[in-house]
Amino acid sequence: MPLRYFTDTGIEVPAVTTEQMIEVDRVAIEDTGPNLFQMMENAGRNLAQQAITSLGESWRGANIVVLAGNGGNGGGGICGARHLANRGAQVRLCLVSPDRLGAAAMWQRHILQATPGREVNIHSLTNSNEPVDIILDALIGYSLYEAPRGNALRLIQWANGAGAPILALDIPSGVNATTGETPGEYIKARWTLTLALPKTGLLPDHTGDLILADIGIPPGAYAWETLRLSYTPPFGGRFLVPLSMTSMV
């Protein structure tokens, strides 16, 4: 059954399908702004802020693992890793395919290399005895079209078995952003930080606590003639707001 999404102040936020979110991104990048790098920076900074909030007072001594894919979702995860490392957190970044990063994600990786954050490969991560206090999932995002496989699958399985809570970026990896279906293994998230707008596939069984992050997209993008979404700015003086879900009557 379709869901409605509300902030803690009672503002309803429209939910979008994968195809609609692709169009939101296109309108922002090609027509209204902000550009891809600006949105990725905002996403990563918000991810780091939510990780700090989720960890509480212990965040400075926490051991944080960030799992990142090759595209925009992965770039946001790498950016979040950098912001956490800049603040002295113990951060390990594991990339699905370091040699296949998109241009924006590759730039985020370049910046991270000037921080104390460590990049580790899948073998060393999955065979390590180092403690893990939180895992940040930035593997797939809304671009899932089939069951995860290869390195993405290995990292999903490792994360679910690591015994640490997981914060997913945009949508838990392995969950279809439009339908909520899980064609294979998927991230068992304790929190989900969804970007710009909630996705119609964000269902209570898969998301954990749901938080909406502002990545700087202006209302005019949502009103664009190819979208015409009914949108009331939901953030007020905040950049992160909790969302609740109710079934449509």
Secondary structure as UniProt FT lines:
FT   STRAND          3..7
FT   TURN            8..9
FT   STRAND          12..13
FT   HELIX           18..27
FT   HELIX           28..32
FT   HELIX           36..55
FT   HELIX           56..61
FT   STRAND          63..68
FT   HELIX           72..86
FT   TURN            87..88
FT   STRAND          90..95
FT   HELIX           98..100
FT   HELIX           103..112
FT   TURN            113..114
FT   STRAND          118..120
FT   HELIX           122..126
FT   STRAND          134..138
FT   HELIX           141..143
FT   HELIX           150..161
FT   STRAND          166..169
FT   TURN            173..174
FT   TURN            177..179
FT   STRAND          191..195
FT   TURN            200..201
FT   HELIX           204..207
FT   STRAND          209..213
FT   HELIX           219..222
FT   TURN            225..227
FT   TURN            236..237
FT   STRAND          240..247
//
